[in-house]
Amino acid sequence: MAKEDSQQEIKFKKGPWKPEEDLLLTQYIETHGEGKWETISKRSGLMRGGKSCRLRWKNYLRPNLKHGEMSAEEEDLIIRMQKLLGNRWSLIAGRLPGRTDNEVKNY
């Protein structure tokens, strides 16, 4: 029976993030840094999975992210790099500081 107890799954919250959750995640990462996402989700008090925390931080909350429309220069670079590299969105996004691979792919 002890083995069954130790293997119980934690119920993680799903769906849209609330501003309070964003604040908790941001404060935790500012204090402790990125990485070990499963640990972050447990220690920060969030009832979110590690992957969910990582994606929220990387795609929405990082301070260096650019929000809004792509500039003409960014658009041109995406088109040229896609012709050169194909659909290697992470590599292309690496050439566009502040833009995520998902944002570049969805352009």
Biopython code that builds the backbone (N, CA, C, O; Angstrom):
import numpy as np
from Bio.PDB.StructureBuilder import StructureBuilder

atoms = [
    (1, "MET", "N", (0.815, -1.189, 0.000)),
    (1, "MET", "CA", (0.000, 0.000, 0.000)),
    (1, "MET", "C", (0.863, 1.260, 0.000)),
    (1, "MET", "O", (0.479, 2.268, -0.593)),
    (2, "ALA", "N", (2.018, 1.217, 0.653)),
    (2, "ALA", "CA", (2.895, 2.383, 0.675)),
    (2, "ALA", "C", (3.348, 2.748, -0.729)),
    (2, "ALA", "O", (3.490, 3.927, -1.056)),
    (3, "LYS", "N", (3.575, 1.732, -1.560)),
    (3, "LYS", "CA", (3.995, 1.990, -2.930)),
    (3, "LYS", "C", (2.897, 2.724, -3.700)),
    (3, "LYS", "O", (3.189, 3.616, -4.497)),
    (4, "GLU", "N", (1.656, 2.358, -3.470)),
    (4, "GLU", "CA", (0.538, 3.025, -4.139)),
    (4, "GLU", "C", (0.439, 4.481, -3.712)),
    (4, "GLU", "O", (0.188, 5.356, -4.541)),
    (5, "ASP", "N", (0.633, 4.747, -2.421)),
    (5, "ASP", "CA", (0.564, 6.116, -1.917)),
    (5, "ASP", "C", (1.637, 6.991, -2.545)),
    (5, "ASP", "O", (1.376, 8.148, -2.874)),
    (6, "SER", "N", (2.839, 6.454, -2.717)),
    (6, "SER", "CA", (3.935, 7.251, -3.254)),
    (6, "SER", "C", (3.773, 7.514, -4.744)),
    (6, "SER", "O", (4.413, 8.416, -5.285)),
    (7, "GLN", "N", (2.932, 6.745, -5.409)),
    (7, "GLN", "CA", (2.754, 6.912, -6.844)),
    (7, "GLN", "C", (1.495, 7.697, -7.201)),
    (7, "GLN", "O", (1.134, 7.788, -8.374)),
    (8, "GLN", "N", (0.830, 8.259, -6.205)),
    (8, "GLN", "CA", (-0.353, 9.055, -6.497)),
    (8, "GLN", "C", (0.064, 10.283, -7.295)),
    (8, "GLN", "O", (1.070, 10.927, -7.000)),
    (9, "GLU", "N", (-0.728, 10.590, -8.306)),
    (9, "GLU", "CA", (-0.421, 11.743, -9.135)),
    (9, "GLU", "C", (-0.968, 13.010, -8.492)),
    (9, "GLU", "O", (-2.058, 13.023, -7.921)),
    (10, "ILE", "N", (-0.183, 14.067, -8.600)),
    (10, "ILE", "CA", (-0.625, 15.372, -8.136)),
    (10, "ILE", "C", (-1.529, 15.950, -9.216)),
    (10, "ILE", "O", (-1.212, 15.878, -10.403)),
    (11, "LYS", "N", (-2.636, 16.513, -8.810)),
    (11, "LYS", "CA", (-3.562, 17.127, -9.765)),
    (11, "LYS", "C", (-3.091, 18.551, -10.051)),
    (11, "LYS", "O", (-3.153, 19.425, -9.186)),
    (12, "PHE", "N", (-2.625, 18.767, -11.265)),
    (12, "PHE", "CA", (-2.181, 20.094, -11.661)),
    (12, "PHE", "C", (-3.332, 20.863, -12.280)),
    (12, "PHE", "O", (-4.218, 20.289, -12.913)),
    (13, "LYS", "N", (-3.300, 22.158, -12.086)),
    (13, "LYS", "CA", (-4.301, 23.038, -12.661)),
    (13, "LYS", "C", (-4.045, 23.180, -14.157)),
    (13, "LYS", "O", (-2.896, 23.222, -14.596)),
    (14, "LYS", "N", (-5.112, 23.251, -14.928)),
    (14, "LYS", "CA", (-5.017, 23.450, -16.372)),
    (14, "LYS", "C", (-5.831, 24.675, -16.743)),
    (14, "LYS", "O", (-6.616, 25.178, -15.940)),
    (15, "GLY", "N", (-5.643, 25.141, -17.943)),
    (15, "GLY", "CA", (-6.413, 26.284, -18.425)),
    (15, "GLY", "C", (-5.636, 27.579, -18.324)),
    (15, "GLY", "O", (-4.433, 27.574, -18.066)),
    (16, "PRO", "N", (-6.330, 28.693, -18.529)),
    (16, "PRO", "CA", (-5.659, 30.001, -18.546)),
    (16, "PRO", "C", (-4.977, 30.317, -17.223)),
    (16, "PRO", "O", (-5.454, 29.952, -16.148)),
    (17, "TRP", "N", (-3.848, 31.008, -17.334)),
    (17, "TRP", "CA", (-3.120, 31.447, -16.150)),
    (17, "TRP", "C", (-3.772, 32.717, -15.610)),
    (17, "TRP", "O", (-4.248, 33.559, -16.371)),
    (18, "LYS", "N", (-3.786, 32.838, -14.285)),
    (18, "LYS", "CA", (-4.304, 34.033, -13.628)),
    (18, "LYS", "C", (-3.135, 34.975, -13.339)),
    (18, "LYS", "O", (-1.996, 34.525, -13.220)),
    (19, "PRO", "N", (-3.405, 36.276, -13.224)),
    (19, "PRO", "CA", (-2.326, 37.232, -12.924)),
    (19, "PRO", "C", (-1.558, 36.885, -11.643)),
    (19, "PRO", "O", (-0.350, 37.109, -11.563)),
    (20, "GLU", "N", (-2.259, 36.337, -10.639)),
    (20, "GLU", "CA", (-1.584, 35.968, -9.386)),
    (20, "GLU", "C", (-0.565, 34.850, -9.627)),
    (20, "GLU", "O", (0.502, 34.829, -9.013)),
    (21, "GLU", "N", (-0.901, 33.930, -10.519)),
    (21, "GLU", "CA", (0.018, 32.836, -10.841)),
    (21, "GLU", "C", (1.238, 33.368, -11.589)),
    (21, "GLU", "O", (2.366, 32.950, -11.327)),
    (22, "ASP", "N", (1.005, 34.291, -12.519)),
    (22, "ASP", "CA", (2.120, 34.915, -13.237)),
    (22, "ASP", "C", (3.062, 35.598, -12.254)),
    (22, "ASP", "O", (4.282, 35.493, -12.372)),
    (23, "LEU", "N", (2.486, 36.296, -11.290)),
    (23, "LEU", "CA", (3.287, 36.999, -10.292)),
    (23, "LEU", "C", (4.097, 36.023, -9.448)),
    (23, "LEU", "O", (5.284, 36.248, -9.211)),
    (24, "LEU", "N", (3.474, 34.946, -8.993)),
    (24, "LEU", "CA", (4.185, 33.925, -8.213)),
    (24, "LEU", "C", (5.356, 33.342, -8.991)),
    (24, "LEU", "O", (6.458, 33.208, -8.459)),
    (25, "LEU", "N", (5.117, 32.996, -10.251)),
    (25, "LEU", "CA", (6.170, 32.410, -11.077)),
    (25, "LEU", "C", (7.290, 33.416, -11.314)),
    (25, "LEU", "O", (8.467, 33.071, -11.206)),
    (26, "THR", "N", (6.937, 34.648, -11.633)),
    (26, "THR", "CA", (7.939, 35.687, -11.884)),
    (26, "THR", "C", (8.784, 35.941, -10.642)),
    (26, "THR", "O", (10.009, 36.006, -10.732)),
    (27, "GLN", "N", (8.149, 36.085, -9.492)),
    (27, "GLN", "CA", (8.887, 36.335, -8.250)),
    (27, "GLN", "C", (9.812, 35.176, -7.916)),
    (27, "GLN", "O", (10.947, 35.385, -7.490)),
    (28, "TYR", "N", (9.331, 33.962, -8.108)),
    (28, "TYR", "CA", (10.160, 32.799, -7.805)),
    (28, "TYR", "C", (11.392, 32.766, -8.705)),
    (28, "TYR", "O", (12.503, 32.542, -8.225)),
    (29, "ILE", "N", (11.204, 32.987, -9.994)),
    (29, "ILE", "CA", (12.328, 32.929, -10.930)),
    (29, "ILE", "C", (13.293, 34.085, -10.693)),
    (29, "ILE", "O", (14.504, 33.902, -10.817)),
    (30, "GLU", "N", (12.787, 35.270, -10.355)),
    (30, "GLU", "CA", (13.671, 36.399, -10.058)),
    (30, "GLU", "C", (14.540, 36.110, -8.842)),
    (30, "GLU", "O", (15.686, 36.556, -8.777)),
    (31, "THR", "N", (14.009, 35.375, -7.888)),
    (31, "THR", "CA", (14.747, 35.047, -6.667)),
    (31, "THR", "C", (15.672, 33.853, -6.850)),
    (31, "THR", "O", (16.821, 33.890, -6.411)),
    (32, "HIS", "N", (15.184, 32.792, -7.496)),
    (32, "HIS", "CA", (15.911, 31.523, -7.554)),
    (32, "HIS", "C", (16.484, 31.174, -8.922)),
    (32, "HIS", "O", (17.303, 30.262, -9.031)),
    (33, "GLY", "N", (16.071, 31.878, -9.955)),
    (33, "GLY", "CA", (16.566, 31.600, -11.300)),
    (33, "GLY", "C", (15.751, 30.541, -12.027)),
    (33, "GLY", "O", (14.879, 29.888, -11.455)),
    (34, "GLU", "N", (16.070, 30.394, -13.321)),
    (34, "GLU", "CA", (15.385, 29.425, -14.178)),
    (34, "GLU", "C", (15.984, 28.042, -14.000)),
    (34, "GLU", "O", (17.042, 27.873, -13.394)),
    (35, "GLY", "N", (15.282, 27.058, -14.542)),
    (35, "GLY", "CA", (15.788, 25.692, -14.544)),
    (35, "GLY", "C", (15.065, 24.828, -13.534)),
    (35, "GLY", "O", (14.372, 25.329, -12.649)),
    (36, "LYS", "N", (15.237, 23.521, -13.677)),
    (36, "LYS", "CA", (14.573, 22.554, -12.797)),
    (36, "LYS", "C", (13.091, 22.905, -12.653)),
    (36, "LYS", "O", (12.602, 23.190, -11.560)),
    (37, "TRP", "N", (12.404, 22.874, -13.774)),
    (37, "TRP", "CA", (11.030, 23.360, -13.828)),
    (37, "TRP", "C", (10.072, 22.565, -12.953)),
    (37, "TRP", "O", (9.116, 23.136, -12.427)),
    (38, "GLU", "N", (10.295, 21.279, -12.784)),
    (38, "GLU", "CA", (9.428, 20.494, -11.889)),
    (38, "GLU", "C", (9.567, 21.004, -10.455)),
    (38, "GLU", "O", (8.585, 21.066, -9.716)),
    (39, "THR", "N", (10.774, 21.362, -10.070)),
    (39, "THR", "CA", (11.022, 21.894, -8.729)),
    (39, "THR", "C", (10.366, 23.256, -8.562)),
    (39, "THR", "O", (9.777, 23.544, -7.520)),
    (40, "ILE", "N", (10.468, 24.088, -9.581)),
    (40, "ILE", "CA", (9.870, 25.422, -9.516)),
    (40, "ILE", "C", (8.372, 25.324, -9.274)),
    (40, "ILE", "O", (7.823, 26.049, -8.444)),
    (41, "SER", "N", (7.717, 24.437, -9.992)),
    (41, "SER", "CA", (6.264, 24.335, -9.838)),
    (41, "SER", "C", (5.884, 23.922, -8.424)),
    (41, "SER", "O", (4.864, 24.372, -7.903)),
    (42, "LYS", "N", (6.688, 23.074, -7.799)),
    (42, "LYS", "CA", (6.383, 22.612, -6.442)),
    (42, "LYS", "C", (6.747, 23.662, -5.400)),
    (42, "LYS", "O", (5.952, 23.949, -4.505)),
    (43, "ARG", "N", (7.940, 24.237, -5.510)),
    (43, "ARG", "CA", (8.429, 25.159, -4.481)),
    (43, "ARG", "C", (7.793, 26.538, -4.524)),
    (43, "ARG", "O", (7.763, 27.239, -3.512)),
    (44, "SER", "N", (7.288, 26.931, -5.674)),
    (44, "SER", "CA", (6.700, 28.266, -5.791)),
    (44, "SER", "C", (5.272, 28.312, -5.260)),
    (44, "SER", "O", (4.715, 29.391, -5.058)),
    (45, "GLY", "N", (4.681, 27.145, -5.036)),
    (45, "GLY", "CA", (3.300, 27.097, -4.577)),
    (45, "GLY", "C", (2.289, 27.051, -5.708)),
    (45, "GLY", "O", (1.081, 27.067, -5.471)),
    (46, "LEU", "N", (2.781, 26.993, -6.937)),
    (46, "LEU", "CA", (1.876, 26.892, -8.083)),
    (46, "LEU", "C", (1.393, 25.459, -8.228)),
    (46, "LEU", "O", (2.150, 24.517, -7.992)),
    (47, "MET", "N", (0.165, 25.297, -8.606)),
    (47, "MET", "CA", (-0.369, 23.964, -8.882)),
    (47, "MET", "C", (-0.358, 23.735, -10.387)),
    (47, "MET", "O", (-1.364, 23.343, -10.978)),
    (48, "ARG", "N", (0.791, 23.984, -10.991)),
    (48, "ARG", "CA", (0.995, 23.819, -12.426)),
    (48, "ARG", "C", (2.155, 22.863, -12.633)),
    (48, "ARG", "O", (3.059, 22.784, -11.800)),
    (49, "GLY", "N", (2.132, 22.149, -13.725)),
    (49, "GLY", "CA", (3.227, 21.253, -14.055)),
    (49, "GLY", "C", (4.474, 22.030, -14.440)),
    (49, "GLY", "O", (4.403, 23.207, -14.792)),
    (50, "GLY", "N", (5.607, 21.363, -14.371)),
    (50, "GLY", "CA", (6.872, 21.992, -14.725)),
    (50, "GLY", "C", (6.897, 22.486, -16.157)),
    (50, "GLY", "O", (7.403, 23.573, -16.437)),
    (51, "LYS", "N", (6.352, 21.692, -17.062)),
    (51, "LYS", "CA", (6.327, 22.090, -18.477)),
    (51, "LYS", "C", (5.481, 23.345, -18.664)),
    (51, "LYS", "O", (5.850, 24.244, -19.419)),
    (52, "SER", "N", (4.360, 23.399, -17.978)),
    (52, "SER", "CA", (3.486, 24.566, -18.070)),
    (52, "SER", "C", (4.201, 25.817, -17.562)),
    (52, "SER", "O", (4.089, 26.885, -18.164)),
    (53, "CYS", "N", (4.937, 25.687, -16.455)),
    (53, "CYS", "CA", (5.699, 26.816, -15.907)),
    (53, "CYS", "C", (6.775, 27.268, -16.892)),
    (53, "CYS", "O", (6.951, 28.464, -17.125)),
    (54, "ARG", "N", (7.488, 26.308, -17.464)),
    (54, "ARG", "CA", (8.558, 26.631, -18.419)),
    (54, "ARG", "C", (8.001, 27.365, -19.634)),
    (54, "ARG", "O", (8.545, 28.389, -20.049)),
    (55, "LEU", "N", (6.926, 26.849, -20.199)),
    (55, "LEU", "CA", (6.346, 27.484, -21.382)),
    (55, "LEU", "C", (5.789, 28.870, -21.074)),
    (55, "LEU", "O", (5.916, 29.788, -21.883)),
    (56, "ARG", "N", (5.175, 29.019, -19.907)),
    (56, "ARG", "CA", (4.634, 30.330, -19.535)),
    (56, "ARG", "C", (5.757, 31.350, -19.425)),
    (56, "ARG", "O", (5.629, 32.473, -19.914)),
    (57, "TRP", "N", (6.855, 30.964, -18.786)),
    (57, "TRP", "CA", (7.986, 31.870, -18.622)),
    (57, "TRP", "C", (8.630, 32.188, -19.972)),
    (57, "TRP", "O", (8.823, 33.354, -20.315)),
    (58, "LYS", "N", (8.957, 31.158, -20.723)),
    (58, "LYS", "CA", (9.681, 31.339, -21.987)),
    (58, "LYS", "C", (8.866, 32.109, -23.024)),
    (58, "LYS", "O", (9.428, 32.910, -23.770)),
    (59, "ASN", "N", (7.563, 31.883, -23.086)),
    (59, "ASN", "CA", (6.751, 32.460, -24.156)),
    (59, "ASN", "C", (5.977, 33.722, -23.786)),
    (59, "ASN", "O", (5.499, 34.428, -24.674)),
    (60, "TYR", "N", (5.842, 34.023, -22.478)),
    (60, "TYR", "CA", (5.015, 35.163, -22.103)),
    (60, "TYR", "C", (5.612, 36.096, -21.058)),
    (60, "TYR", "O", (5.386, 37.305, -21.121)),
    (61, "LEU", "N", (6.361, 35.573, -20.106)),
    (61, "LEU", "CA", (6.728, 36.382, -18.945)),
    (61, "LEU", "C", (8.163, 36.900, -18.919)),
    (61, "LEU", "O", (8.457, 37.849, -18.192)),
    (62, "ARG", "N", (9.056, 36.303, -19.692)),
    (62, "ARG", "CA", (10.455, 36.755, -19.657)),
    (62, "ARG", "C", (10.531, 38.259, -19.909)),
    (62, "ARG", "O", (9.859, 38.768, -20.806)),
    (63, "PRO", "N", (11.337, 38.973, -19.133)),
    (63, "PRO", "CA", (11.410, 40.432, -19.280)),
    (63, "PRO", "C", (11.933, 40.892, -20.643)),
    (63, "PRO", "O", (11.589, 41.988, -21.085)),
    (64, "ASN", "N", (12.750, 40.089, -21.313)),
    (64, "ASN", "CA", (13.345, 40.533, -22.576)),
    (64, "ASN", "C", (12.499, 40.193, -23.802)),
    (64, "ASN", "O", (12.957, 40.372, -24.930)),
    (65, "LEU", "N", (11.286, 39.710, -23.604)),
    (65, "LEU", "CA", (10.420, 39.387, -24.743)),
    (65, "LEU", "C", (9.878, 40.658, -25.382)),
    (65, "LEU", "O", (9.552, 41.630, -24.701)),
    (66, "LYS", "N", (9.793, 40.625, -26.701)),
    (66, "LYS", "CA", (9.147, 41.710, -27.434)),
    (66, "LYS", "C", (7.694, 41.314, -27.645)),
    (66, "LYS", "O", (7.392, 40.179, -28.015)),
    (67, "HIS", "N", (6.813, 42.251, -27.407)),
    (67, "HIS", "CA", (5.391, 42.007, -27.637)),
    (67, "HIS", "C", (4.940, 42.910, -28.776)),
    (67, "HIS", "O", (5.469, 44.006, -28.959)),
    (68, "GLY", "N", (3.984, 42.452, -29.519)),
    (68, "GLY", "CA", (3.452, 43.286, -30.585)),
    (68, "GLY", "C", (3.880, 42.822, -31.961)),
    (68, "GLY", "O", (4.448, 41.743, -32.132)),
    (69, "GLU", "N", (3.596, 43.655, -32.923)),
    (69, "GLU", "CA", (3.833, 43.341, -34.325)),
    (69, "GLU", "C", (5.323, 43.192, -34.628)),
    (69, "GLU", "O", (6.176, 43.803, -33.984)),
    (70, "MET", "N", (5.601, 42.370, -35.619)),
    (70, "MET", "CA", (6.966, 42.228, -36.115)),
    (70, "MET", "C", (7.319, 43.480, -36.917)),
    (70, "MET", "O", (6.474, 44.036, -37.619)),
    (71, "SER", "N", (8.565, 43.912, -36.805)),
    (71, "SER", "CA", (9.015, 45.038, -37.624)),
    (71, "SER", "C", (9.265, 44.546, -39.047)),
    (71, "SER", "O", (9.335, 43.342, -39.294)),
    (72, "ALA", "N", (9.398, 45.478, -39.967)),
    (72, "ALA", "CA", (9.681, 45.120, -41.365)),
    (72, "ALA", "C", (11.004, 44.363, -41.461)),
    (72, "ALA", "O", (11.133, 43.430, -42.253)),
    (73, "GLU", "N", (11.984, 44.767, -40.653)),
    (73, "GLU", "CA", (13.285, 44.093, -40.656)),
    (73, "GLU", "C", (13.158, 42.657, -40.152)),
    (73, "GLU", "O", (13.773, 41.743, -40.702)),
    (74, "GLU", "N", (12.354, 42.464, -39.100)),
    (74, "GLU", "CA", (12.134, 41.120, -38.573)),
    (74, "GLU", "C", (11.419, 40.242, -39.599)),
    (74, "GLU", "O", (11.784, 39.083, -39.795)),
    (75, "GLU", "N", (10.416, 40.792, -40.241)),
    (75, "GLU", "CA", (9.687, 40.040, -41.268)),
    (75, "GLU", "C", (10.623, 39.603, -42.388)),
    (75, "GLU", "O", (10.589, 38.452, -42.822)),
    (76, "ASP", "N", (11.455, 40.526, -42.851)),
    (76, "ASP", "CA", (12.401, 40.225, -43.925)),
    (76, "ASP", "C", (13.375, 39.127, -43.503)),
    (76, "ASP", "O", (13.663, 38.211, -44.275)),
    (77, "LEU", "N", (13.876, 39.226, -42.280)),
    (77, "LEU", "CA", (14.824, 38.225, -41.787)),
    (77, "LEU", "C", (14.163, 36.847, -41.681)),
    (77, "LEU", "O", (14.773, 35.841, -42.043)),
    (78, "ILE", "N", (12.937, 36.794, -41.192)),
    (78, "ILE", "CA", (12.220, 35.514, -41.085)),
    (78, "ILE", "C", (12.080, 34.872, -42.463)),
    (78, "ILE", "O", (12.337, 33.679, -42.626)),
    (79, "ILE", "N", (11.681, 35.650, -43.433)),
    (79, "ILE", "CA", (11.492, 35.117, -44.791)),
    (79, "ILE", "C", (12.811, 34.602, -45.358)),
    (79, "ILE", "O", (12.864, 33.504, -45.913)),
    (80, "ARG", "N", (13.878, 35.395, -45.220)),
    (80, "ARG", "CA", (15.183, 34.972, -45.748)),
    (80, "ARG", "C", (15.718, 33.738, -45.026)),
    (80, "ARG", "O", (16.240, 32.822, -45.661)),
    (81, "MET", "N", (15.587, 33.715, -43.704)),
    (81, "MET", "CA", (16.106, 32.586, -42.929)),
    (81, "MET", "C", (15.291, 31.316, -43.193)),
    (81, "MET", "O", (15.852, 30.220, -43.208)),
    (82, "GLN", "N", (13.990, 31.448, -43.400)),
    (82, "GLN", "CA", (13.162, 30.274, -43.676)),
    (82, "GLN", "C", (13.535, 29.661, -45.024)),
    (82, "GLN", "O", (13.524, 28.439, -45.175)),
    (83, "LYS", "N", (13.861, 30.499, -45.995)),
    (83, "LYS", "CA", (14.311, 29.989, -47.299)),
    (83, "LYS", "C", (15.635, 29.253, -47.158)),
    (83, "LYS", "O", (15.876, 28.251, -47.831)),
    (84, "LEU", "N", (16.489, 29.761, -46.277)),
    (84, "LEU", "CA", (17.812, 29.177, -46.068)),
    (84, "LEU", "C", (17.771, 27.927, -45.187)),
    (84, "LEU", "O", (18.396, 26.916, -45.509)),
    (85, "LEU", "N", (17.033, 27.997, -44.073)),
    (85, "LEU", "CA", (17.051, 26.934, -43.063)),
    (85, "LEU", "C", (15.826, 26.023, -43.086)),
    (85, "LEU", "O", (15.823, 24.975, -42.439)),
    (86, "GLY", "N", (14.803, 26.407, -43.814)),
    (86, "GLY", "CA", (13.559, 25.649, -43.761)),
    (86, "GLY", "C", (12.792, 26.005, -42.494)),
    (86, "GLY", "O", (12.916, 27.114, -41.974)),
    (87, "ASN", "N", (12.010, 25.073, -42.010)),
    (87, "ASN", "CA", (11.151, 25.323, -40.846)),
    (87, "ASN", "C", (11.858, 25.046, -39.523)),
    (87, "ASN", "O", (11.303, 24.389, -38.643)),
    (88, "ARG", "N", (13.040, 25.531, -39.389)),
    (88, "ARG", "CA", (13.808, 25.371, -38.143)),
    (88, "ARG", "C", (13.608, 26.634, -37.301)),
    (88, "ARG", "O", (14.492, 27.481, -37.180)),
    (89, "TRP", "N", (12.415, 26.718, -36.732)),
    (89, "TRP", "CA", (11.957, 27.947, -36.096)),
    (89, "TRP", "C", (12.806, 28.367, -34.910)),
    (89, "TRP", "O", (13.000, 29.563, -34.695)),
    (90, "SER", "N", (13.317, 27.426, -34.138)),
    (90, "SER", "CA", (14.158, 27.787, -32.993)),
    (90, "SER", "C", (15.437, 28.469, -33.454)),
    (90, "SER", "O", (15.877, 29.447, -32.849)),
    (91, "LEU", "N", (16.033, 27.957, -34.519)),
    (91, "LEU", "CA", (17.241, 28.589, -35.057)),
    (91, "LEU", "C", (16.940, 29.987, -35.587)),
    (91, "LEU", "O", (17.707, 30.924, -35.367)),
    (92, "ILE", "N", (15.829, 30.115, -36.278)),
    (92, "ILE", "CA", (15.447, 31.423, -36.819)),
    (92, "ILE", "C", (15.161, 32.402, -35.681)),
    (92, "ILE", "O", (15.600, 33.551, -35.721)),
    (93, "ALA", "N", (14.429, 31.948, -34.674)),
    (93, "ALA", "CA", (14.103, 32.814, -33.532)),
    (93, "ALA", "C", (15.359, 33.249, -32.790)),
    (93, "ALA", "O", (15.394, 34.334, -32.210)),
    (94, "GLY", "N", (16.388, 32.411, -32.806)),
    (94, "GLY", "CA", (17.654, 32.773, -32.171)),
    (94, "GLY", "C", (18.301, 33.994, -32.794)),
    (94, "GLY", "O", (19.136, 34.644, -32.165)),
    (95, "ARG", "N", (17.932, 34.307, -34.003)),
    (95, "ARG", "CA", (18.458, 35.493, -34.702)),
    (95, "ARG", "C", (17.593, 36.728, -34.466)),
    (95, "ARG", "O", (17.933, 37.826, -34.906)),
    (96, "LEU", "N", (16.492, 36.544, -33.779)),
    (96, "LEU", "CA", (15.564, 37.641, -33.496)),
    (96, "LEU", "C", (15.431, 37.804, -31.983)),
    (96, "LEU", "O", (14.531, 37.216, -31.381)),
    (97, "PRO", "N", (16.301, 38.583, -31.362)),
    (97, "PRO", "CA", (16.249, 38.739, -29.904)),
    (97, "PRO", "C", (14.866, 39.187, -29.425)),
    (97, "PRO", "O", (14.272, 40.120, -29.965)),
    (98, "GLY", "N", (14.379, 38.499, -28.406)),
    (98, "GLY", "CA", (13.093, 38.844, -27.824)),
    (98, "GLY", "C", (11.899, 38.172, -28.474)),
    (98, "GLY", "O", (10.764, 38.366, -28.039)),
    (99, "ARG", "N", (12.144, 37.377, -29.518)),
    (99, "ARG", "CA", (11.052, 36.671, -30.188)),
    (99, "ARG", "C", (11.172, 35.181, -29.909)),
    (99, "ARG", "O", (12.277, 34.637, -29.889)),
    (100, "THR", "N", (10.044, 34.520, -29.693)),
    (100, "THR", "CA", (10.046, 33.086, -29.411)),
    (100, "THR", "C", (9.919, 32.293, -30.704)),
    (100, "THR", "O", (9.465, 32.813, -31.723)),
    (101, "ASP", "N", (10.323, 31.034, -30.650)),
    (101, "ASP", "CA", (10.205, 30.180, -31.832)),
    (101, "ASP", "C", (8.744, 30.034, -32.259)),
    (101, "ASP", "O", (8.444, 29.998, -33.452)),
    (102, "ASN", "N", (7.854, 29.951, -31.303)),
    (102, "ASN", "CA", (6.432, 29.823, -31.617)),
    (102, "ASN", "C", (5.900, 31.090, -32.287)),
    (102, "ASN", "O", (5.104, 31.017, -33.224)),
    (103, "GLU", "N", (6.337, 32.229, -31.808)),
    (103, "GLU", "CA", (5.915, 33.504, -32.389)),
    (103, "GLU", "C", (6.413, 33.633, -33.829)),
    (103, "GLU", "O", (5.687, 34.100, -34.706)),
    (104, "VAL", "N", (7.654, 33.216, -34.060)),
    (104, "VAL", "CA", (8.231, 33.262, -35.406)),
    (104, "VAL", "C", (7.492, 32.293, -36.319)),
    (104, "VAL", "O", (7.157, 32.633, -37.454)),
    (105, "LYS", "N", (7.238, 31.086, -35.823)),
    (105, "LYS", "CA", (6.529, 30.079, -36.620)),
    (105, "LYS", "C", (5.136, 30.567, -37.010)),
    (105, "LYS", "O", (4.693, 30.349, -38.138)),
    (106, "ASN", "N", (4.457, 31.215, -36.096)),
    (106, "ASN", "CA", (3.090, 31.665, -36.349)),
    (106, "ASN", "C", (3.006, 32.970, -37.126)),
    (106, "ASN", "O", (1.913, 33.411, -37.481)),
    (107, "TYR", "N", (4.166, 33.598, -37.396)),
    (107, "TYR", "CA", (4.173, 34.815, -38.194)),
    (107, "TYR", "C", (3.653, 34.468, -39.559)),
    (107, "TYR", "O", (3.562, 35.338, -40.425)),
]
sb = StructureBuilder()
sb.init_structure("model")
sb.init_model(0)
sb.init_chain("A")
sb.init_seg("    ")
for serial, (resi, resn, name, xyz) in enumerate(atoms, 1):
    if name == "N":
        sb.init_residue(resn, " ", resi, " ")
    sb.init_atom(name, np.array(xyz, "f"), 0.0, 1.0, " ", f" {name:<3s}", serial, name[0])
structure = sb.get_structure()
